[in-house]
Amino acid sequence: MTDDPRLGMAITHRRYVPHSHAHYGGSLVDGAYVLGLFGDAATDLGIHSDGDEGLFASYSDVQFVDAVRGGDVVEVTATIVRVGTRSRDVEFVARVLARATPEVRASAAAPLNPPLVCTTAKGTVVVP
C-alpha cells in the first residue's frame, strides 16, 4: 500500500562499540555485530509500527562497505520500504559517527565528519 502510514517509518539506534568486541587485527569487529544491531532496530521498528516485535525472516542483501572497530560509535537506521499484509521490507544502514584515536592518547576519540557508512542491508520482517 502506498498510503500506509508505516511506509517510510524509521528507527535509529546508537551504540558505543566496546574494545572488548574487537576480535581481529586492527581492532576490527566482526560483521555479525552490526547485523545484531540491525535486528535490534528491526524489533524496535516492529513495536512502533505494528505493536509487535515481529520475526526477522531473512536478509535479501548485506554489504559490508567499511570496517567497524572497537571504540567506534555506530548509528543504525531501519526504515520500512514496503508494507505487506504480514510482512515488512526494511532497509538498514549503519554509520560510524566517531572513532577511537589511540595515536593521540589511549582514551582519545574523534567524531567523523561526514560519518562513514560501514554496512547496508535489506531484509524482511514478519508480524502476526
Helices and strands as residue ranges (DSSP letters): E 10-16, G 19-21, E 22-24, G 25-27, E 28-29, H 31-50, E 55-64, E 73-83, E 87-100, E 109-126
